[in-house]
Amino acid sequence: MLDLDLTQEIAALRSTFRDISAVVDVEAVQADIARLSEEAGRPDLWDDPAAAQKVTSALSHRQSELKRITEIEQRLDDLDVLIELALEMDDEDSAAEARQELASLEEVIGQLEVQTLLDGEYDPRGAVVTIRSGAGGDDATDFAEMLMRMYLRWAERHKYPVKVMDTSYAEGAGIKSATFEIDVPYAYGTLSVEAGTHRLARISPFGSADKRQTSFAAVEVIPVMEEAVEVEIPENDIRVDVFRSSGPGGQSVNTTDSAVRLTHIPTGLVVSMQNEKSQIQNRAAAMRVLQTRLLLLKREEEAAKKKELAGTITASWGDQMRSYFLYGQQLVKDLRTGYEVGNPASVFDGDLDGLIAAGIKWRKRKDDD
C-alpha cells in the first residue's frame, strides 16, 4: 500500500497561499491590468515615448505578478490530481514526483510570502545594482567580479532579465565597478537588503606567500525610476565626459566616443554608461540613474535629520554587512541577521534566497520596533 498522506502539508500551503493572495489583492491587480491594457491599446500611445514606456512597463510588471499567483494556484490543483492518481495506481514514481512538487511549491510560496513583507515606497520597482571594489588590490577587484557573477547567476536562477549598463575593468584581475539593471517587480525591495560592504577572507591567489588576504567590495542598490521629476539638476552642476567603451585590460571595444560619464559636481556622485548603442542613449540612461541617486540621497539626508532631532543617530546599516570565508572554515555569514551558509561555492553560484529572505525579515523587525 502506497504511503502518500500529504494532506496536512498541502492544507498548510493553501492557507499560506490564501493569506498571500489577500495581501497581493488579486482583484486590484486584475483591475490594473485591464486599465493599463486599455491605455496600451490607444493608437496615439507612442506619440509620447516616455509615457508609453511607463505604461508598458507597468503593464508588464502587473501581468508578471498575476501570472506568478495563477501559476502557483494551478500547480496546487495539479498536485492534488497527481496525488490522487498515484494512490489509485499505487505508483511509487508518481508519489515521488508529488513529493518533489510539494517541496518545490513550499520553496516558491515561501519566497512569495517573504515578498509580502516588501511594503516600502520603492519596493515594487526594478533594481539598478552597482558593485565597486574597495581595499585589497587585485583581490578586491577579483572579489567585485565574483559578486557581480553571484548576482547575475541569482537572476538567471529566477529567469530575471538583466541589462549590464556599465563595466569598468581593472588593469589586473576583475573589475573596478559594474552597474546592471534587473527590471522585474520587487527586484529593488528584494535586493535592497544586499546593499552595504561585503568582506572576503581567503588565501590570495595573487600573492606568493600563501597569506590570508582580506578584501572589500561595496554593493549599491537603487530603484528603477521611470521619471525622476522631483530632482532638477542645473546643467552647471554636471560635468560630462565622453570616451570609448572598453573591455578587459582597457581594450577599446568600439571606434566612437559613445560612452558617457556624468559627474555631479556638488556631491561628487559619478555615473558611467557605455553599453547603449549611442552617446545620446548612454547619457539618458546615466542621467536617469544620477537623478535617482540624488533623489534617494535627499531623502536619506531628510531621514537622518529627523533621527538626529529625535535623538537617535545610530545607523541602520553597519559598514560591513556580510563576510565570505574561503579558507579554513568555509562559511558565508550575514553579520546583521546571523544567517550562515556553510557552502560559499553555492552562494557565489547565485544561491542567495536564504540570505536575502533573512535580510528582509530582519529589516521588517527593525522597522516594526
TAURHU-V692292 format. One record per backbone hydrogen bond with DSSP energy under -0.5 kcal/mol. NH is the residue of the N-H (numbers start at 1). CO is the residue of the C=O. If there is no record, write none. Layout:
((NH	CO) (NH	CO))
//
This chain:
((4	2) (6	4) (10	6) (11	7) (12	8) (13	9) (14	10) (15	11) (16	12) (17	13) (18	14) (19	15) (20	16) (21	17) (22	18) (23	19) (24	20) (25	21) (26	21) (29	25) (30	26) (31	27) (32	28) (33	29) (34	30) (35	31) (36	32) (37	33) (38	34) (39	35) (40	36) (41	37) (42	39) (45	42) (47	44) (48	45) (49	47) (52	48) (53	49) (54	50) (55	51) (56	52) (57	53) (58	54) (59	55) (60	56) (61	57) (62	58) (63	59) (64	60) (65	61) (66	62) (67	63) (68	64) (69	65) (70	66) (71	67) (72	68) (73	69) (74	70) (75	71) (76	72) (77	73) (78	74) (79	75) (80	76) (81	77) (82	78) (83	79) (84	80) (85	81) (86	82) (87	83) (88	84) (89	85) (90	86) (91	86) (92	90) (95	91) (96	92) (97	93) (98	94) (99	95) (100	96) (101	97) (102	98) (103	99) (104	100) (105	101) (106	102) (107	103) (108	104) (109	105) (110	106) (111	107) (112	108) (113	109) (114	110) (115	111) (116	112) (117	114) (118	115) (119	117) (125	122) (127	182) (128	222) (129	127) (129	180) (130	220) (131	178) (132	218) (133	176) (134	216) (139	136) (140	136) (141	137) (142	138) (143	139) (144	140) (145	141) (146	142) (147	143) (148	144) (149	145) (150	146) (151	147) (152	148) (153	149) (154	150) (155	151) (156	152) (157	153) (158	154) (159	156) (160	155) (163	181) (164	162) (165	163) (165	179) (166	179) (168	177) (169	167) (170	174) (175	141) (176	168) (177	168) (178	131) (179	166) (180	129) (181	163) (182	127) (183	181) (184	182) (186	124) (187	184) (188	125) (189	123) (190	186) (191	187) (192	188) (193	190) (194	191) (195	192) (196	219) (198	217) (199	322) (200	215) (201	324) (202	213) (204	202) (204	211) (207	204) (213	202) (215	200) (216	135) (217	198) (218	132) (219	196) (220	130) (222	128) (224	126) (226	224) (231	228) (232	230) (233	231) (234	232) (237	234) (238	235) (239	263) (240	238) (241	239) (241	261) (243	259) (245	256) (247	251) (249	170) (250	247) (251	248) (253	245) (254	245) (258	256) (259	243) (260	273) (261	241) (262	271) (263	239) (264	262) (264	269) (265	237) (265	263) (267	264) (268	264) (269	264) (271	262) (273	260) (274	165) (275	165) (282	278) (283	279) (284	280) (285	281) (286	282) (287	283) (288	284) (289	285) (290	286) (291	287) (292	288) (293	289) (294	290) (295	291) (296	292) (297	293) (298	294) (299	295) (300	296) (301	297) (302	298) (303	299) (304	300) (305	301) (306	302) (307	303) (308	304) (309	305) (310	306) (311	307) (311	308) (312	307) (313	311) (321	197) (322	197) (323	333) (324	199) (325	323) (325	331) (326	201) (326	324) (327	329) (331	325) (331	329) (332	341) (333	323) (334	339) (335	321) (335	333) (336	321) (338	334) (341	332) (346	343) (347	343) (348	344) (349	345) (350	347) (351	346) (352	350) (356	352) (357	353) (358	354) (359	355) (360	356) (361	357) (362	358) (363	359) (364	360) (365	361) (366	362) (367	363) (368	364) (369	365))
//
